[in-house]
Amino acid sequence: MVRNNKYSVAPKEQRTWNGKAYDSKAEMEYAMVLDLLLKSGEIIDVIEQPIVHLGIRENRYRPDFLIMPAESTPYYVDVKGMETTAFKKNKRLWKIYGRMDLHLVKRTGQGKFKVTETVRGKVMQEI
């Protein structure tokens, strides 16, 4: 018997692009959009799955992307289908310890995304 993932994650081959298997199809499609933005020069760099420590060293969180735009402040992105209990904890910690903004992004259609929430980083709150 094949057990479906409780979050309805697509099979690995459907969420693999450029040799990398992403956690979801939506995250993979967002990476494809970022690739186009890199090629156009709108963003200058993307780091996938950066490790961020939120408070004590044990509180490690991996947003999906760290994006460096060509003409604005860098920010983190997490592509969300649903918010888990663990993510809600990280979101609370981000408000205290996050250094830059965290954009929560949802897919609105094939290759289309929308920022549904911005969690302000501590440094951004002080500016």
VMD Tcl script that builds the backbone (N, CA, C; Angstrom):
set m [mol new atoms 381]
animate dup $m
set s [atomselect $m all]
$s set {name element resname resid chain x y z} {
  {N N MET 1 A 0.838 -1.188 0.000}
  {CA C MET 1 A 0.000 0.000 0.000}
  {C C MET 1 A 0.885 1.256 0.000}
  {N N VAL 2 A 0.600 2.186 -0.890}
  {CA C VAL 2 A 1.340 3.444 -0.973}
  {C C VAL 2 A 0.651 4.457 -0.077}
  {N N ARG 3 A 1.416 5.020 0.839}
  {CA C ARG 3 A 0.851 6.006 1.753}
  {C C ARG 3 A 1.123 7.403 1.215}
  {N N ASN 4 A 0.098 8.218 1.127}
  {CA C ASN 4 A 0.265 9.599 0.669}
  {C C ASN 4 A 0.819 10.438 1.803}
  {N N ASN 5 A 1.632 11.403 1.467}
  {CA C ASN 5 A 2.150 12.344 2.439}
  {C C ASN 5 A 0.990 13.164 2.981}
  {N N LYS 6 A 1.007 13.435 4.292}
  {CA C LYS 6 A -0.123 14.161 4.881}
  {C C LYS 6 A -0.244 15.595 4.358}
  {N N TYR 7 A 0.818 16.132 3.752}
  {CA C TYR 7 A 0.759 17.482 3.188}
  {C C TYR 7 A 0.590 17.462 1.675}
  {N N SER 8 A 0.281 16.311 1.106}
  {CA C SER 8 A 0.057 16.150 -0.330}
  {C C SER 8 A 1.242 16.599 -1.177}
  {N N VAL 9 A 2.433 16.226 -0.750}
  {CA C VAL 9 A 3.639 16.571 -1.502}
  {C C VAL 9 A 3.692 15.715 -2.759}
  {N N ALA 10 A 4.012 16.338 -3.868}
  {CA C ALA 10 A 4.110 15.643 -5.157}
  {C C ALA 10 A 5.283 14.673 -5.137}
  {N N PRO 11 A 5.237 13.646 -5.985}
  {CA C PRO 11 A 6.378 12.730 -6.104}
  {C C PRO 11 A 7.652 13.499 -6.464}
  {N N LYS 12 A 8.780 12.959 -6.050}
  {CA C LYS 12 A 10.072 13.633 -6.219}
  {C C LYS 12 A 10.332 14.069 -7.658}
  {N N GLU 13 A 9.997 13.216 -8.631}
  {CA C GLU 13 A 10.277 13.569 -10.027}
  {C C GLU 13 A 9.456 14.770 -10.503}
  {N N GLN 14 A 8.331 15.050 -9.840}
  {CA C GLN 14 A 7.498 16.193 -10.228}
  {C C GLN 14 A 7.931 17.492 -9.560}
  {N N ARG 15 A 8.851 17.386 -8.602}
  {CA C ARG 15 A 9.324 18.593 -7.913}
  {C C ARG 15 A 10.841 18.723 -7.992}
  {N N THR 16 A 11.398 18.170 -9.084}
  {CA C THR 16 A 12.836 18.247 -9.336}
  {C C THR 16 A 13.089 19.129 -10.553}
  {N N TRP 17 A 14.025 20.067 -10.408}
  {CA C TRP 17 A 14.387 20.984 -11.493}
  {C C TRP 17 A 15.870 21.278 -11.386}
  {N N ASN 18 A 16.542 21.300 -12.504}
  {CA C ASN 18 A 17.990 21.570 -12.558}
  {C C ASN 18 A 18.770 20.629 -11.640}
  {N N GLY 19 A 18.287 19.378 -11.518}
  {CA C GLY 19 A 18.978 18.380 -10.712}
  {C C GLY 19 A 18.723 18.451 -9.225}
  {N N LYS 20 A 17.867 19.360 -8.777}
  {CA C LYS 20 A 17.586 19.502 -7.351}
  {C C LYS 20 A 16.131 19.153 -7.073}
  {N N ALA 21 A 15.917 18.312 -6.053}
  {CA C ALA 21 A 14.560 17.989 -5.614}
  {C C ALA 21 A 14.155 18.998 -4.547}
  {N N TYR 22 A 13.090 19.730 -4.807}
  {CA C TYR 22 A 12.582 20.722 -3.871}
  {C C TYR 22 A 11.564 20.075 -2.940}
  {N N ASP 23 A 11.268 20.749 -1.828}
  {CA C ASP 23 A 10.318 20.213 -0.852}
  {C C ASP 23 A 8.891 20.182 -1.389}
  {N N SER 24 A 8.600 21.023 -2.377}
  {CA C SER 24 A 7.255 21.054 -2.959}
  {C C SER 24 A 7.341 21.546 -4.401}
  {N N LYS 25 A 6.277 21.301 -5.164}
  {CA C LYS 25 A 6.218 21.817 -6.536}
  {C C LYS 25 A 6.200 23.336 -6.530}
  {N N ALA 26 A 5.494 23.917 -5.550}
  {CA C ALA 26 A 5.417 25.376 -5.466}
  {C C ALA 26 A 6.808 25.976 -5.238}
  {N N GLU 27 A 7.590 25.368 -4.360}
  {CA C GLU 27 A 8.949 25.860 -4.112}
  {C C GLU 27 A 9.805 25.740 -5.372}
  {N N MET 28 A 9.648 24.637 -6.099}
  {CA C MET 28 A 10.382 24.444 -7.347}
  {C C MET 28 A 9.995 25.525 -8.362}
  {N N GLU 29 A 8.700 25.782 -8.500}
  {CA C GLU 29 A 8.251 26.802 -9.450}
  {C C GLU 29 A 8.745 28.183 -9.048}
  {N N TYR 30 A 8.816 28.456 -7.748}
  {CA C TYR 30 A 9.334 29.747 -7.291}
  {C C TYR 30 A 10.816 29.865 -7.652}
  {N N ALA 31 A 11.561 28.770 -7.510}
  {CA C ALA 31 A 12.974 28.764 -7.902}
  {C C ALA 31 A 13.114 29.065 -9.394}
  {N N MET 32 A 12.194 28.562 -10.203}
  {CA C MET 32 A 12.222 28.826 -11.644}
  {C C MET 32 A 11.990 30.316 -11.921}
  {N N VAL 33 A 11.066 30.923 -11.189}
  {CA C VAL 33 A 10.806 32.358 -11.329}
  {C C VAL 33 A 12.051 33.145 -10.922}
  {N N LEU 34 A 12.675 32.744 -9.813}
  {CA C LEU 34 A 13.894 33.429 -9.370}
  {C C LEU 34 A 15.004 33.324 -10.405}
  {N N ASP 35 A 15.097 32.189 -11.078}
  {CA C ASP 35 A 16.098 32.018 -12.125}
  {C C ASP 35 A 15.894 33.037 -13.254}
  {N N LEU 36 A 14.638 33.258 -13.622}
  {CA C LEU 36 A 14.337 34.268 -14.650}
  {C C LEU 36 A 14.717 35.667 -14.173}
  {N N LEU 37 A 14.458 35.954 -12.889}
  {CA C LEU 37 A 14.801 37.271 -12.329}
  {C C LEU 37 A 16.318 37.457 -12.257}
  {N N LEU 38 A 17.046 36.384 -11.993}
  {CA C LEU 38 A 18.519 36.442 -12.015}
  {C C LEU 38 A 19.019 36.771 -13.413}
  {N N LYS 39 A 18.458 36.093 -14.402}
  {CA C LYS 39 A 18.885 36.307 -15.789}
  {C C LYS 39 A 18.558 37.713 -16.276}
  {N N SER 40 A 17.469 38.294 -15.756}
  {CA C SER 40 A 17.088 39.649 -16.169}
  {C C SER 40 A 17.864 40.721 -15.415}
  {N N GLY 41 A 18.564 40.325 -14.329}
  {CA C GLY 41 A 19.321 41.299 -13.539}
  {C C GLY 41 A 18.510 41.956 -12.445}
  {N N GLU 42 A 17.248 41.577 -12.294}
  {CA C GLU 42 A 16.414 42.169 -11.246}
  {C C GLU 42 A 16.893 41.763 -9.857}
  {N N ILE 43 A 17.415 40.554 -9.745}
  {CA C ILE 43 A 18.056 40.130 -8.502}
  {C C ILE 43 A 19.478 39.711 -8.857}
  {N N ILE 44 A 20.394 39.856 -7.882}
  {CA C ILE 44 A 21.801 39.569 -8.176}
  {C C ILE 44 A 22.267 38.234 -7.598}
  {N N ASP 45 A 21.527 37.685 -6.623}
  {CA C ASP 45 A 21.912 36.398 -6.068}
  {C C ASP 45 A 20.753 35.784 -5.305}
  {N N VAL 46 A 20.774 34.446 -5.240}
  {CA C VAL 46 A 19.795 33.676 -4.483}
  {C C VAL 46 A 20.555 32.580 -3.760}
  {N N ILE 47 A 20.304 32.455 -2.470}
  {CA C ILE 47 A 20.875 31.359 -1.692}
  {C C ILE 47 A 19.716 30.481 -1.261}
  {N N GLU 48 A 19.796 29.196 -1.605}
  {CA C GLU 48 A 18.727 28.268 -1.258}
  {C C GLU 48 A 18.994 27.624 0.091}
  {N N GLN 49 A 17.946 27.501 0.902}
  {CA C GLN 49 A 17.972 26.824 2.199}
  {C C GLN 49 A 19.073 27.342 3.128}
  {N N PRO 50 A 19.177 28.675 3.315}
  {CA C PRO 50 A 20.190 29.178 4.251}
  {C C PRO 50 A 19.796 28.813 5.690}
  {N N ILE 51 A 20.783 28.613 6.540}
  {CA C ILE 51 A 20.503 28.313 7.950}
  {C C ILE 51 A 20.480 29.623 8.719}
  {N N VAL 52 A 19.412 29.829 9.484}
  {CA C VAL 52 A 19.268 31.022 10.312}
  {C C VAL 52 A 19.093 30.557 11.753}
  {N N HIS 53 A 19.876 31.121 12.673}
  {CA C HIS 53 A 19.735 30.797 14.091}
  {C C HIS 53 A 18.826 31.842 14.708}
  {N N LEU 54 A 17.771 31.379 15.341}
  {CA C LEU 54 A 16.797 32.272 15.963}
  {C C LEU 54 A 16.944 32.167 17.474}
  {N N GLY 55 A 17.738 33.072 18.036}
  {CA C GLY 55 A 17.996 33.024 19.477}
  {C C GLY 55 A 19.148 32.086 19.756}
  {N N ILE 56 A 18.909 31.098 20.617}
  {CA C ILE 56 A 19.970 30.165 20.975}
  {C C ILE 56 A 20.341 29.294 19.779}
  {N N ARG 57 A 21.526 28.781 19.803}
  {CA C ARG 57 A 22.078 28.035 18.670}
  {C C ARG 57 A 21.197 26.867 18.229}
  {N N GLU 58 A 20.455 26.271 19.154}
  {CA C GLU 58 A 19.625 25.113 18.829}
  {C C GLU 58 A 18.406 25.472 17.981}
  {N N ASN 59 A 17.983 26.710 17.999}
  {CA C ASN 59 A 16.820 27.136 17.206}
  {C C ASN 59 A 17.272 27.461 15.784}
  {N N ARG 60 A 17.390 26.410 14.980}
  {CA C ARG 60 A 17.805 26.572 13.585}
  {C C ARG 60 A 16.576 26.510 12.693}
  {N N TYR 61 A 16.548 27.423 11.749}
  {CA C TYR 61 A 15.426 27.495 10.811}
  {C C TYR 61 A 16.004 27.658 9.415}
  {N N ARG 62 A 15.395 26.988 8.453}
  {CA C ARG 62 A 15.846 27.080 7.060}
  {C C ARG 62 A 14.727 27.649 6.192}
  {N N PRO 63 A 14.745 28.955 5.950}
  {CA C PRO 63 A 13.804 29.481 4.962}
  {C C PRO 63 A 14.168 28.905 3.591}
  {N N ASP 64 A 13.278 29.017 2.653}
  {CA C ASP 64 A 13.539 28.437 1.336}
  {C C ASP 64 A 14.619 29.192 0.563}
  {N N PHE 65 A 14.608 30.521 0.665}
  {CA C PHE 65 A 15.537 31.320 -0.133}
  {C C PHE 65 A 15.967 32.580 0.622}
  {N N LEU 66 A 17.184 33.018 0.362}
  {CA C LEU 66 A 17.658 34.359 0.713}
  {C C LEU 66 A 17.872 35.056 -0.614}
  {N N ILE 67 A 17.176 36.166 -0.811}
  {CA C ILE 67 A 17.198 36.865 -2.098}
  {C C ILE 67 A 17.891 38.215 -1.954}
  {N N MET 68 A 18.818 38.488 -2.870}
  {CA C MET 68 A 19.501 39.761 -2.920}
  {C C MET 68 A 19.075 40.514 -4.164}
  {N N PRO 69 A 18.126 41.437 -4.017}
  {CA C PRO 69 A 17.686 42.225 -5.168}
  {C C PRO 69 A 18.785 43.188 -5.624}
  {N N ALA 70 A 18.719 43.590 -6.866}
  {CA C ALA 70 A 19.718 44.511 -7.418}
  {C C ALA 70 A 19.611 45.896 -6.797}
  {N N GLU 71 A 18.386 46.308 -6.450}
  {CA C GLU 71 A 18.220 47.694 -6.013}
  {C C GLU 71 A 17.442 47.854 -4.713}
  {N N SER 72 A 17.433 46.843 -3.862}
  {CA C SER 72 A 16.767 46.999 -2.564}
  {C C SER 72 A 17.411 46.064 -1.544}
  {N N THR 73 A 16.860 46.039 -0.352}
  {CA C THR 73 A 17.395 45.277 0.768}
  {C C THR 73 A 17.157 43.781 0.607}
  {N N PRO 74 A 18.141 42.944 0.935}
  {CA C PRO 74 A 17.944 41.491 0.885}
  {C C PRO 74 A 16.824 41.049 1.828}
  {N N TYR 75 A 16.222 39.918 1.506}
  {CA C TYR 75 A 15.151 39.373 2.338}
  {C C TYR 75 A 15.070 37.864 2.139}
  {N N TYR 76 A 14.464 37.223 3.109}
  {CA C TYR 76 A 14.252 35.782 3.047}
  {C C TYR 76 A 12.855 35.496 2.512}
  {N N VAL 77 A 12.691 34.312 1.916}
  {CA C VAL 77 A 11.385 33.881 1.405}
  {C C VAL 77 A 11.130 32.456 1.863}
  {N N ASP 78 A 9.914 32.213 2.309}
  {CA C ASP 78 A 9.461 30.851 2.573}
  {C C ASP 78 A 8.186 30.645 1.774}
  {N N VAL 79 A 8.204 29.655 0.882}
  {CA C VAL 79 A 7.035 29.339 0.063}
  {C C VAL 79 A 6.167 28.407 0.894}
  {N N LYS 80 A 4.941 28.829 1.170}
  {CA C LYS 80 A 4.079 28.092 2.085}
  {C C LYS 80 A 2.827 27.581 1.408}
  {N N GLY 81 A 2.508 26.329 1.701}
  {CA C GLY 81 A 1.209 25.774 1.334}
  {C C GLY 81 A 0.313 25.865 2.553}
  {N N MET 82 A 0.848 25.371 3.678}
  {CA C MET 82 A 0.147 25.481 4.949}
  {C C MET 82 A 1.175 25.720 6.046}
  {N N GLU 83 A 0.738 26.346 7.126}
  {CA C GLU 83 A 1.645 26.636 8.231}
  {C C GLU 83 A 1.543 25.545 9.280}
  {N N THR 84 A 2.659 24.868 9.530}
  {CA C THR 84 A 2.708 23.829 10.553}
  {C C THR 84 A 2.918 24.479 11.924}
  {N N THR 85 A 2.754 23.687 12.960}
  {CA C THR 85 A 3.000 24.163 14.322}
  {C C THR 85 A 4.453 24.608 14.473}
  {N N ALA 86 A 5.379 23.827 13.914}
  {CA C ALA 86 A 6.807 24.175 13.995}
  {C C ALA 86 A 7.073 25.502 13.290}
  {N N PHE 87 A 6.435 25.720 12.143}
  {CA C PHE 87 A 6.659 26.979 11.437}
  {C C PHE 87 A 6.083 28.155 12.230}
  {N N LYS 88 A 4.941 27.979 12.856}
  {CA C LYS 88 A 4.350 29.068 13.655}
  {C C LYS 88 A 5.286 29.475 14.786}
  {N N LYS 89 A 5.968 28.498 15.386}
  {CA C LYS 89 A 6.960 28.796 16.423}
  {C C LYS 89 A 8.108 29.609 15.819}
  {N N ASN 90 A 8.607 29.161 14.653}
  {CA C ASN 90 A 9.700 29.887 14.004}
  {C C ASN 90 A 9.297 31.304 13.617}
  {N N LYS 91 A 8.048 31.471 13.229}
  {CA C LYS 91 A 7.575 32.806 12.865}
  {C C LYS 91 A 7.578 33.730 14.087}
  {N N ARG 92 A 7.162 33.209 15.231}
  {CA C ARG 92 A 7.208 34.011 16.467}
  {C C ARG 92 A 8.647 34.377 16.819}
  {N N LEU 93 A 9.553 33.396 16.701}
  {CA C LEU 93 A 10.967 33.655 17.000}
  {C C LEU 93 A 11.577 34.636 16.007}
  {N N TRP 94 A 11.119 34.579 14.748}
  {CA C TRP 94 A 11.649 35.494 13.725}
  {C C TRP 94 A 11.392 36.949 14.121}
  {N N LYS 95 A 10.228 37.214 14.677}
  {CA C LYS 95 A 9.880 38.589 15.075}
  {C C LYS 95 A 10.845 39.127 16.130}
  {N N ILE 96 A 11.450 38.227 16.887}
  {CA C ILE 96 A 12.394 38.624 17.945}
  {C C ILE 96 A 13.833 38.615 17.448}
  {N N TYR 97 A 14.213 37.565 16.712}
  {CA C TYR 97 A 15.611 37.346 16.371}
  {C C TYR 97 A 15.959 37.478 14.882}
  {N N GLY 98 A 14.984 37.492 14.016}
  {CA C GLY 98 A 15.268 37.576 12.581}
  {C C GLY 98 A 16.008 38.857 12.250}
  {N N ARG 99 A 16.977 38.771 11.363}
  {CA C ARG 99 A 17.790 39.948 11.035}
  {C C ARG 99 A 17.263 40.729 9.844}
  {N N MET 100 A 16.521 40.052 8.974}
  {CA C MET 100 A 15.938 40.704 7.808}
  {C C MET 100 A 14.485 40.264 7.703}
  {N N ASP 101 A 13.760 40.863 6.795}
  {CA C ASP 101 A 12.364 40.487 6.610}
  {C C ASP 101 A 12.246 39.076 6.040}
  {N N LEU 102 A 11.162 38.410 6.424}
  {CA C LEU 102 A 10.820 37.097 5.904}
  {C C LEU 102 A 9.495 37.235 5.171}
  {N N HIS 103 A 9.509 36.978 3.871}
  {CA C HIS 103 A 8.288 37.052 3.071}
  {C C HIS 103 A 7.685 35.657 2.965}
  {N N LEU 104 A 6.429 35.529 3.336}
  {CA C LEU 104 A 5.714 34.272 3.162}
  {C C LEU 104 A 4.974 34.365 1.846}
  {N N VAL 105 A 5.223 33.390 0.986}
  {CA C VAL 105 A 4.729 33.428 -0.380}
  {C C VAL 105 A 3.845 32.214 -0.638}
  {N N LYS 106 A 2.736 32.450 -1.332}
  {CA C LYS 106 A 1.850 31.360 -1.745}
  {C C LYS 106 A 1.696 31.373 -3.246}
  {N N ARG 107 A 1.541 30.181 -3.799}
  {CA C ARG 107 A 1.307 30.067 -5.232}
  {C C ARG 107 A -0.148 30.421 -5.517}
  {N N THR 108 A -0.364 31.257 -6.532}
  {CA C THR 108 A -1.722 31.663 -6.913}
  {C C THR 108 A -2.121 31.089 -8.263}
  {N N GLY 109 A -1.207 30.403 -8.900}
  {CA C GLY 109 A -1.447 29.807 -10.213}
  {C C GLY 109 A -0.124 29.319 -10.758}
  {N N GLN 110 A -0.146 28.688 -11.895}
  {CA C GLN 110 A 1.082 28.154 -12.494}
  {C C GLN 110 A 2.100 29.276 -12.698}
  {N N GLY 111 A 3.189 29.229 -11.937}
  {CA C GLY 111 A 4.252 30.216 -12.061}
  {C C GLY 111 A 3.912 31.588 -11.514}
  {N N LYS 112 A 2.808 31.698 -10.771}
  {CA C LYS 112 A 2.402 32.984 -10.194}
  {C C LYS 112 A 2.379 32.853 -8.678}
  {N N PHE 113 A 2.912 33.892 -8.011}
  {CA C PHE 113 A 3.039 33.859 -6.558}
  {C C PHE 113 A 2.640 35.197 -5.966}
  {N N LYS 114 A 2.267 35.153 -4.696}
  {CA C LYS 114 A 1.849 36.367 -4.005}
  {C C LYS 114 A 2.423 36.339 -2.594}
  {N N VAL 115 A 2.969 37.470 -2.144}
  {CA C VAL 115 A 3.425 37.587 -0.763}
  {C C VAL 115 A 2.180 37.735 0.094}
  {N N THR 116 A 1.972 36.774 0.995}
  {CA C THR 116 A 0.772 36.812 1.843}
  {C C THR 116 A 1.037 37.466 3.186}
  {N N GLU 117 A 2.307 37.505 3.580}
  {CA C GLU 117 A 2.669 38.110 4.862}
  {C C GLU 117 A 4.147 38.434 4.849}
  {N N THR 118 A 4.511 39.526 5.492}
  {CA C THR 118 A 5.916 39.864 5.689}
  {C C THR 118 A 6.160 39.937 7.183}
  {N N VAL 119 A 7.067 39.099 7.670}
  {CA C VAL 119 A 7.445 39.099 9.079}
  {C C VAL 119 A 8.684 39.976 9.182}
  {N N ARG 120 A 8.529 41.091 9.860}
  {CA C ARG 120 A 9.617 42.059 9.927}
  {C C ARG 120 A 10.757 41.538 10.781}
  {N N GLY 121 A 11.970 41.645 10.254}
  {CA C GLY 121 A 13.156 41.283 11.008}
  {C C GLY 121 A 13.481 42.370 12.016}
  {N N LYS 122 A 14.168 42.004 13.057}
  {CA C LYS 122 A 14.509 42.935 14.142}
  {C C LYS 122 A 15.270 44.154 13.628}
  {N N VAL 123 A 16.233 43.935 12.749}
  {CA C VAL 123 A 17.003 45.049 12.201}
  {C C VAL 123 A 16.070 45.986 11.424}
  {N N MET 124 A 15.142 45.419 10.652}
  {CA C MET 124 A 14.219 46.237 9.870}
  {C C MET 124 A 13.261 47.005 10.771}
  {N N GLN 125 A 12.912 46.447 11.925}
  {CA C GLN 125 A 12.019 47.121 12.864}
  {C C GLN 125 A 12.699 48.363 13.464}
  {N N GLU 126 A 14.033 48.309 13.603}
  {CA C GLU 126 A 14.759 49.396 14.240}
  {C C GLU 126 A 15.058 50.543 13.294}
  {N N ILE 127 A 14.889 50.326 11.986}
  {CA C ILE 127 A 15.182 51.382 11.005}
  {C C ILE 127 A 14.036 52.363 10.947}
}
mol reanalyze $m
mol bondsrecalc $m
mol representation Tube
mol addrep $m
